[in-house]
């Protein structure tokens, strides 16, 4: 497949999906949840406040409740008041008397239902979940499965997932053995897991890539699902794409960095006769940055190091490594043995503020930390904290290998080499 064609298709798909940013609040909130990368940097607090007010007012609507559910699920309004407003709106929807088939059909629109599901899951409210399940079952009994031949396929697929999700408890994330565009997209957002055989995975990838190349989508929501499905396939690929790497390829390269240190040069004796035992020390941040430069230069043709950025008043920030085409800063840190994990969070939080200031060309920061104390038991907690920072992606910690200990002992002499065998003669 031509990479040029695929890149053009992806650009067109992103553009069509981003059209929802000019749409109704439900469309905008849906995009904020499904595609945080497309909406990064936008301030959603105003819309959240507006929706929270609407769901408490006399003119409230189910669309406003669902939109608020998406924003809660996306983490854009994590305060108790907004969550209470959403849960109050849910109680209003499920307690109202539905009159007329048109009103009933509107309530079971799959995007509206998905917003209700996403918000309730984010609130982790078991009582609201049970009420939603019973309400939906009652409404489904009344209506059946309302659709006609003009119903877009993505709506049928999304409606099927919502019905399936509402048959099980709040804490159960479905593990599915079939895939389509919508299920791949929802797996990207963690609503389900996919357990696919090789043939099923290849068929799903072929269908998604074909739809992308043809731009075979019916509306903005369909484009958004198609793009999220592609992102899921790319993120779960075993190998980074070397021709046109993207953000997820950074994570793929970094996730194997620790294992690559298995062959790090740390010799007690020369490897060859007449040679010298070598030990490649990593004593500070600059040594680690050199290693990461060697890793990323082959991947990213526009990688720059020690890049000075625009001043912030008297502060003149300098980024360790940047990839302008991805709007990415790779921030290199050296975590010394005597330094607390909280200090690393503070340092990186300060860097994030400098790199993502208003007008900055960089939106994403990947922190890569060398743990000189090999404190593996603290890594998960530190990564969890870094993931809470706006704009931070794929924080990675690499521990100093156990063999990398400088004991100050002299190098051992090289073993006597075996006598070289004479070269084999070619047959005449």
Protein Blocks (a to p, Z undefined) as FASTA:
>chain_A
ZZklmmmmmmmmmmmmmmmmmmcfklmmmmmmmmmmlmgoiafklmmmmmmmmmmmmkbc
fklmmmmmmmmmnopamcfklmmmmmmmmmmmmmpccehjklmmmmmgfklmmmmmmmmm
mnopaklmmmmmmmmmmmmmmnopaddfklcfklmmmmmmmmmmmmpcfklccddfbdcf
klmmmmmnopaccdddfklmmmmmmmmmmmmmnopafbfklmmmmmmmmmmmmmmpcbdc
fklccfklmmmmmmmmmmmmmmpccdfbdfbghiacdddddfbfklmmmmmmmmmmmmmm
kbcehiacddehjbccddfbdcfknopacddddddfklcfklmmmmmmmmmmmmmgghia
bfbdcdddddfkopaklmmmmmmmmmmpghiahiacddddfklccehiacdddddddddd
ddddddZZ
